[in-house]
Amino acid sequence: MDRLASMQVFVKVVEIGSFAAAADIFGISAPMVGKHIRSLEGRLGVTLINRTTRRQNLTDLGRAYYERCLAILADIDVAEAMAAENLLTPKGRLRVTMPALLGRICVAPILLTMAASFPDLKLEMSFTDDMIDLADFDLAIRSLAENHGTIPGGAGMMTRRLSSHQMVVCASPNYLSRRGQPTTLAELETHELIIFGKHGRRQPWQFSGADALPVDLELPGRVVMDDLAAIADAAAVGLGLAWLPTWLIRRRIEEGELAVVPLNTPSLAYHNNALWHQAVMTPKIRLAIDHLTSDLPQRMDSRQRLK
């Protein structure tokens, strides 16, 4: 018997708990439903459903197989939808959530340029650094330090890396001439520091230690702010060292307002990722991901590092 058809019948039996009801849905007889189930059990060499005259219950192996069948059938639906919609013009509402500053400076300009070329596309963008329910959005942009866990998003989410960027320790030339330039992580604590902090928590400065193991430094700060752009402003006027993404401070460095501090231990790379729901890769989501994958690295430092 056709394995895919048998999997579809098995999933429907599990969902509605009845051979007869499943038979009505597929337009086949109840004995034929039983044949589909037995075909799968014979192929696998296990019992999927314990059946009595009054009821049927999934076995432990049956439950695990049911979960895999759901994933496989969802993948097939996605593949068929992609094939069917491949030539369709992206249209409708596209809801995207992204980190506030990264989104405003790097992501939003790309999506706005894209939207200008597709008048049937309605773009909604949310800028927030808070953890929110991604179920309300078609697409999410999330950043995570290398070797620092998994991308937050939840079950049933697909991910794709869009770009990477570096974090650097920087300060104004005036501050460095006045206080000297540190070369090791230990020397950082002897300097005036400008730290990112929010909701009572301070973000550690993250570096790549021996064997590429992450090193998180919890540092005291002379100034604590919850906005990276404000931290860059404070560093530019000489208030201390700051740990900032290169996409934010590239212009300031090129114009001499800030200088990178070359420590003997590099900062960790941050990876910027797209997240979307597994079963809904529509043309508008695919369009946005393709544009971001193409254009976002040019706004980051994945191809060159600041000196």
N, C-alpha and C positions, 0 to 999 in steps of 0.2 A: 504494500500500500504506500501511497505517497506520504513521505515522512512529514513534510510541512503541513499537509492537510490533517494528519493525525495529531500533530502538535497543537494546531488550532482547535481541534475538537477537544483535546485533553484540557487545554486552558479554559475553554468555555464550560466544560463539565465541572472543573474546580470552582470557577467563579459563581456558577448558579446552583451547584450541588445536585444536579439531576441529569441522568442520562436522557430521559424522555424530553425534558425541556431543551437540552442541547440538540437533540434530534430535530425538534421543531424549528429551531433557529437555522440549522444547516439544510433543512429539507430532506433529511434522510431518516431511516428507521432507527429505533433504539438499539436493536441488535447490531446495526452497522456502527453505531457509536461504540458499542462494546468491542467490535472488531478493531477499530482504530486504537483503542486503549491497549488491547492485547497485542497489537502489532508493535507498539512502542515498548511494552514490557518484554516481549520476546526479543526485540532488537537489543535492549539494554540488559536483559537477564536479571531484572529485579521486578518487584511488585511496586507499582506506583499508587494504586488505590486498593484498599481493603474493602471488598464488597460483600454485603449480606443481603437478605431479602428485603430489609427495611431501610438500610442506609449505606453510605459509602464514606470512607475516611481516607485522607491522604496519609501515606507512610512518611517517615522522615526523609527517605530518599525521594519520594514523590513530591514533597514540598520543595526540596532543593532543586529538583528538575523543573518544577513549575516556575520558580524564580528565573532560571536560565531561559526557559521557553519565552517568558515575558520579554526578556532583554533581546532575544533573537528576533522575535516577531516585531518588536519596536524598531530594531535596526532595519528590518526589511521594509517596514512602513516608511522610514526615513529615506531609504534608498529609492523607493518607488516615488515618493513625493518629490525628491530632488530631480529625478529623471523627468517626471511629469511637468514640473514647474521650471525646468532649466531655461526655457525660452520666454518665460513670463517676465514682464516688467515689474521690478520691485515697487510695491505700493502698499498703502495702508499705514497704520501707526507703528512706529518703531520706538520703543521705550528703552533708554540706555541709562544705566547708573554708573558713576565713576568717582574716583577720589577728587576732592574739590579742586585743589591747585593743579595737580597733574591733568585733570580733565579740562580745566579752563585754558591752560597754557598749551597743552600738547594734543589732547584728544578732540576737544570740541571743534577746533578749526578744520580738522580733517573731515569730521562728520558734516559740518556745515557746508563745506565745499562739495561733498558728495550729494547732499540733499538738494543743492542748487541745480544739479543735473537731472534730478528725478522729481518732477513737479507733483507726481501722485504719491510721493512719500511724505508722511507726516512725522516729523522728528520731535521726540520729547526727551530731554536730557535732565538728569538729576545729579547734582554735585554734592557729595557728602562723604565724610570720612568715617561715619558711624556704620556699624554693622546692621544691615537691614535685610528684610526678607526679599530674596531674589525672585520669588514667585510673582512679584508685581512688575517684573521687567522682562523684556525680550533678551537683553544683552547686558552683561556687567563687565566692567574693567577692574581688575584687582592686581595689586603689586605685592610681591613677597620676596623677602631676602633669600638668597641662595642658601640651601641647607637649613632652612628654618621652617620645616614642617610642610604641610600640604596646603594647597590653595583653598581658602574657605569658600564653601558654596553649597555643600549638602549633596545628598544622593540624587542620582539622575541628572547630574550636570556634566556637560562636556567642556573641555578646556583646550585652548590653543595659545601658545606663546606668541606674543606680538612683537616684543622688543625687549631690550635690557638696558639698564643704565647704571652708572657708577655713583657712589656717594664719595665725597671728598671732604677732608678737613681743610678749612680755608679761614682767612682773616684778611684785614686790610693791611697794605704795606706799612702804614703808619704804626699799627699795633705790633707787627713783627719786628720793625726796627727798634721799637721801644722795649719790647719784652723778650725778643729773641725767638728763634724758630725751633720748635720741638722736633725731634727726630724719632722718638720712641713713644710707645703707648704710655709708659710710666711717666713720661714728662708732661703728659696732657694735664694731669691733676695739679701741676704747679702753675697752670695758666688760668686766666679768666675765661670762662666758658659760657656760651649761649646755648641753652638746652630746649628741646621741644618737649612740652608737657601738656597733658590734657586729662581732664576728669581726675585730677589728683595723681596721675601716673606720669613719670618721665620716661621718654624713649631712650633706651641705651644706644650708645654708638657701637656699631657692629663691624667687626674686622675678621679677616681670614687668617687664622693662626696656623700653627704647625699642622702638617698633613691636611691642610684645607679645612680644619675644624673651626667652627665659628667661635668667635670671642666677643661676648657682649660686655661692654664697659658701662657700669652705672656710675655716672660722673656727677659731681656737684656742679651747680651752675650759678654764676653771678646773676644771670638773667634767664628767666623761664618764660617761654611764649608758646601759644598753641597755634601759631601760623608760621609756616616756613618762609613765606615772603617777608614777614616782619623780622624774622631771624636774620635773613640776608641783609635787610636794611640796617639792623643793629651791628652786624659784623662789618659792614661797609663804612660805618662811622667810627670804628675802632673799639667797640665794647668787648671784643674777645674773639676766641676761636669758635667756629661753628661747623657743624657736620651737615652738609647739604647735597642735594642731587645736582649733577652737572647741568641737566637741562634747565634748571632754575637760574644758575649763576654764570652761564657761559658768557653772556654779554658783559656782565660786570668784570669778569676776568679779562676779556678781550680789551676792555676799556681801562683796565688798571685799577678798578675800585677794590677788587679782591685778588688774592693770590692763593694758589693751592699750596698746602703744607705737605711736602713729600715725606711721609712717615716710612719707617722700615717695615711696617705691616700694612698691607692694602685693605681697604674697606671691602665689604662683601658687595657683590653685584646684586641688583634688584631686577627681578623679571616681571614684566608687565603682561598680563594674561587676559584673554577674553573667555567668558563663561556664558553658556547658554543651555537651555533645557534640551535634553537628549533627543526628544522626539519632535522638535519643532525647528529644524534647520530650514527656514523659509528663504526665498530669494532675497528679501530685505536684510535678513541677518547675515546671509552669506556675502552680500554686497558690502555691508559695514565691516565685516571681518577682513575681507580682501583689501579694502581701502586702508584699514589700520595696519595690516601686515605690511603693505607696500610703503606707506608714508610715515608711520610712527618711528621707525629706526632713524630716519633722517632728523627727527626732532630730539633724539636721545644722543647717547655717546657710545652706542654699541659698536661703531666702526672706528672711533678714535677717542683717545682719552686726553683730558686737559693736562697740560704740563705746568 
